[in-house]
């Protein structure tokens, strides 16, 4: 585990990207956010924090704290999954609101929100799978660590995507609603993929199954617009995600 000695410092990078991405969207209308949004934000943020603290404990002679926090962390991971699922009805609400008021939502069309929902479902499921695999591989320390590290990149898209979109939208506010969100959305995915591959290369995990899963979901999300335009996908999501 010597090569993971500095992992806690390296994990600060995705934490910063995630927080910068979600900052304006979450804190900008803090009091207007639903309770489920607050719970999901804080469970997700604490999960990222755990992925900084836990490698430090594991590689700096604090294994007892690492094991105790690991048990708590599994509870926390379940919270991340369940709160994410509990919020997904909002995607269909956004579909309906954007269809009723296209001027207000501008480039954020019903197809876009369908695409978001279609990306979030497998994202949450793969996150859960990675956490379960980390438990199964708990005695193979490198595998255990890398399955957990991969979760950072699996669930980064919603937070970073919002931030990159806002970064491009705000300077063009006078052009609303004729603003392109395709480029910033895809750019956020390429940033995540780049961070994943650099981290996997640094820790010699380019060919690890967890890397494939994290890469796969982020490549899938590159097609968010095409997926959201697909009629049978729309019908399925509308039937599943009723408020």
C-alpha positions as CSV (number, residue, x, y, z in Angstrom):
1,X,0.0,0.0,0.0
2,X,3.1,2.3,-0.1
3,X,2.1,3.8,-3.5
4,X,-1.2,4.9,-1.9
5,X,0.7,6.9,0.7
6,X,-0.3,10.2,-1.0
7,X,-3.7,9.1,-2.3
8,X,-5.5,11.3,0.3
9,X,-3.9,14.3,-1.2
10,X,-4.6,13.2,-4.8
11,X,-8.3,12.7,-3.9
12,X,-8.5,16.4,-3.0
13,X,-8.6,17.2,-6.8
14,X,-11.9,15.5,-7.6
15,X,-13.3,16.9,-4.3
16,X,-12.5,20.4,-5.4
17,X,-13.9,19.8,-8.9
18,X,-17.1,18.5,-7.5
19,X,-17.5,21.3,-5.0
20,X,-16.7,24.0,-7.5
21,X,-19.2,22.5,-9.9
22,X,-22.1,22.3,-7.6
23,X,-21.4,25.5,-5.5
24,X,-23.5,28.0,-7.4
25,X,-26.3,25.6,-8.2
26,X,-26.6,24.5,-4.5
27,X,-25.5,27.6,-2.5
28,X,-26.9,30.1,-5.0
29,X,-30.5,29.1,-4.1
30,X,-29.8,27.4,-0.8
31,X,-33.1,28.3,0.9
32,X,-35.2,27.2,-2.1
33,X,-33.8,23.7,-2.2
34,X,-35.9,20.8,-1.1
35,X,-35.0,18.8,1.9
36,X,-34.0,15.8,-0.3
37,X,-31.6,18.1,-2.2
38,X,-29.8,19.1,1.1
39,X,-29.6,15.5,2.3
40,X,-28.2,14.3,-1.1
41,X,-25.7,17.2,-1.2
42,X,-24.3,16.5,2.3
43,X,-24.2,12.7,2.0
44,X,-22.4,13.0,-1.3
45,X,-20.0,15.6,0.0
46,X,-19.2,13.6,3.1
47,X,-18.6,10.5,0.9
48,X,-16.0,12.5,-1.0
49,X,-14.5,13.6,2.3
50,X,-14.3,9.9,3.4
51,X,-12.4,9.1,0.3
52,X,-9.7,11.6,1.5
53,X,-9.7,10.6,5.2
54,X,-9.8,6.8,4.7
55,X,-6.7,6.4,2.5
56,X,-4.8,8.6,5.0
57,X,-5.8,6.4,8.0
58,X,-5.0,3.2,6.0
59,X,-1.5,4.4,5.1
60,X,-0.5,6.2,8.2
61,X,-0.8,3.6,10.9
62,X,-4.4,4.2,11.9
63,X,-6.0,1.0,10.7
64,X,-8.4,0.7,13.6
65,X,-9.9,4.1,12.8
66,X,-9.9,3.1,9.1
67,X,-11.9,-0.1,9.9
68,X,-14.4,1.7,12.1
69,X,-14.9,4.6,9.6
70,X,-15.3,1.9,6.9
71,X,-18.3,0.5,8.5
72,X,-19.9,3.9,8.9
73,X,-18.9,4.7,5.3
74,X,-20.9,1.7,4.0
75,X,-24.0,3.2,5.7
76,X,-23.1,6.6,4.1
77,X,-22.8,5.0,0.7
78,X,-26.3,3.6,1.0
79,X,-27.5,7.1,1.8
80,X,-25.9,8.5,-1.3
81,X,-27.7,5.9,-3.5
82,X,-31.1,6.2,-1.8
83,X,-31.1,10.0,-1.7
84,X,-30.1,10.1,-5.4
85,X,-32.9,7.8,-6.3
86,X,-35.4,9.7,-4.2
87,X,-34.7,12.9,-6.1
88,X,-35.2,11.5,-9.6
89,X,-38.8,12.4,-9.8
90,X,-37.5,16.0,-10.1
91,X,-36.2,15.1,-13.6
92,X,-39.7,14.4,-14.8
93,X,-41.0,17.5,-13.1
94,X,-38.4,19.5,-15.0
95,X,-39.5,17.7,-18.2
96,X,-43.0,18.9,-17.6
97,X,-42.0,22.5,-16.6
98,X,-39.7,23.0,-19.5
99,X,-42.3,21.8,-21.9
100,X,-44.9,24.2,-20.4
101,X,-42.5,27.1,-20.2
102,X,-39.8,26.8,-22.9
103,X,-38.8,30.4,-22.8
104,X,-37.8,30.1,-19.1
105,X,-35.9,26.9,-19.5
106,X,-34.3,27.8,-22.8
107,X,-31.7,25.3,-23.9
108,X,-32.7,22.9,-21.1
109,X,-35.4,21.1,-23.1
110,X,-37.5,18.1,-22.1
111,X,-35.1,15.9,-24.1
112,X,-32.2,17.1,-22.0
113,X,-33.9,16.2,-18.7
114,X,-34.9,12.8,-20.0
115,X,-31.2,12.3,-20.9
116,X,-30.2,13.3,-17.4
117,X,-32.5,10.8,-15.8
118,X,-31.3,8.1,-18.3
119,X,-27.7,8.8,-17.2
120,X,-28.4,9.0,-13.5
121,X,-30.1,5.6,-13.1
122,X,-27.1,3.5,-14.3
123,X,-24.7,5.9,-12.6
124,X,-26.3,5.2,-9.2
125,X,-26.4,1.5,-9.9
126,X,-22.8,1.3,-10.9
127,X,-21.8,3.4,-7.8
128,X,-23.6,0.8,-5.6
129,X,-21.9,-2.0,-7.5
130,X,-18.5,-0.5,-6.9
131,X,-19.1,0.0,-3.2
132,X,-20.3,-3.7,-2.9
133,X,-17.2,-4.8,-4.8
134,X,-15.0,-2.8,-2.4
135,X,-16.6,-4.8,0.5
136,X,-16.1,-8.1,-1.3
137,X,-12.4,-7.2,-2.0
138,X,-11.8,-5.8,1.5
139,X,-8.9,-8.3,2.1
140,X,-7.3,-7.5,-1.3
141,X,-6.2,-4.0,-0.2
142,X,-5.3,-2.6,-3.6
143,X,-8.6,-3.8,-5.2
144,X,-10.5,-2.6,-2.2
145,X,-9.0,0.9,-2.5
146,X,-9.4,1.2,-6.2
147,X,-13.1,0.2,-6.2
148,X,-13.7,3.0,-3.7
149,X,-11.6,5.5,-5.6
150,X,-13.6,4.8,-8.8
151,X,-16.8,5.9,-7.1
152,X,-15.6,9.5,-7.2
153,X,-15.5,9.4,-11.0
154,X,-18.7,7.4,-11.4
155,X,-20.9,10.0,-9.7
156,X,-19.1,13.3,-10.6
157,X,-21.2,14.1,-13.7
158,X,-24.3,15.9,-12.2
159,X,-22.2,18.2,-10.0
160,X,-19.5,19.1,-12.4
161,X,-21.9,19.3,-15.4
162,X,-24.0,21.9,-13.7
163,X,-20.9,24.0,-12.8
164,X,-19.4,23.9,-16.3
165,X,-22.8,24.7,-17.9
166,X,-23.2,27.8,-15.6
167,X,-19.7,28.9,-16.4
168,X,-20.6,29.1,-20.0
169,X,-24.2,30.3,-19.6
170,X,-23.6,33.3,-17.2
171,X,-21.4,35.4,-19.6
172,X,-24.0,34.8,-22.4
173,X,-27.1,35.6,-20.3
174,X,-28.1,38.3,-22.8
175,X,-28.5,35.6,-25.5
176,X,-31.0,33.6,-23.5
177,X,-32.7,31.3,-24.6
178,X,-30.4,30.8,-27.6
179,X,-27.5,29.3,-25.7
180,X,-25.7,26.1,-26.6
181,X,-25.4,23.7,-23.7
182,X,-24.1,20.7,-25.7
183,X,-20.4,21.8,-25.6
184,X,-20.2,22.5,-21.9
185,X,-22.1,19.3,-21.1
186,X,-19.7,17.2,-23.2
187,X,-16.7,19.2,-21.9
188,X,-17.6,18.2,-18.3
189,X,-17.6,14.6,-19.4
190,X,-14.2,14.8,-21.0
191,X,-12.9,16.5,-17.8
192,X,-14.1,13.5,-15.7
193,X,-12.7,11.0,-18.2
194,X,-9.4,12.8,-18.2
195,X,-9.2,12.9,-14.4
196,X,-10.1,9.2,-14.2
197,X,-7.5,8.1,-16.7
198,X,-4.7,10.2,-15.2
199,X,-5.5,8.8,-11.7
200,X,-5.7,5.3,-13.0
201,X,-2.4,5.7,-14.8
202,X,-0.8,7.2,-11.7
203,X,-1.8,4.2,-9.6
204,X,-1.3,1.6,-12.3
205,X,-5.1,0.7,-12.6
206,X,-5.8,1.5,-16.2
207,X,-6.8,-2.2,-16.8
208,X,-8.7,-2.6,-13.5
209,X,-12.5,-3.6,-13.8
210,X,-13.4,-0.5,-11.7
211,X,-11.7,1.7,-14.2
212,X,-13.7,0.1,-17.0
213,X,-17.0,0.7,-15.2
214,X,-16.2,4.3,-14.4
215,X,-15.0,4.9,-17.9
216,X,-18.0,3.1,-19.4
217,X,-20.6,5.2,-17.5
218,X,-18.9,8.5,-18.5
219,X,-18.6,7.5,-22.1
220,X,-22.3,6.5,-22.0
221,X,-23.1,10.0,-20.6
222,X,-21.5,11.6,-23.7
223,X,-24.7,10.5,-25.5
224,X,-27.0,12.2,-23.0
225,X,-28.7,14.3,-25.7
226,X,-29.3,11.4,-28.1
227,X,-30.5,9.1,-25.3
228,X,-32.9,11.8,-24.1
229,X,-34.4,12.2,-27.6
230,X,-35.3,8.5,-27.8
231,X,-39.1,8.0,-27.5
232,X,-39.1,4.6,-25.8
233,X,-36.6,5.9,-23.2
234,X,-38.9,8.9,-22.6
235,X,-41.9,6.6,-22.1
236,X,-40.1,4.3,-19.8
237,X,-38.8,7.1,-17.6
238,X,-42.2,8.8,-17.5
239,X,-43.7,5.5,-16.3
240,X,-41.0,4.9,-13.7
241,X,-40.4,8.3,-12.2
242,X,-43.8,9.5,-11.2
243,X,-43.8,12.1,-8.4
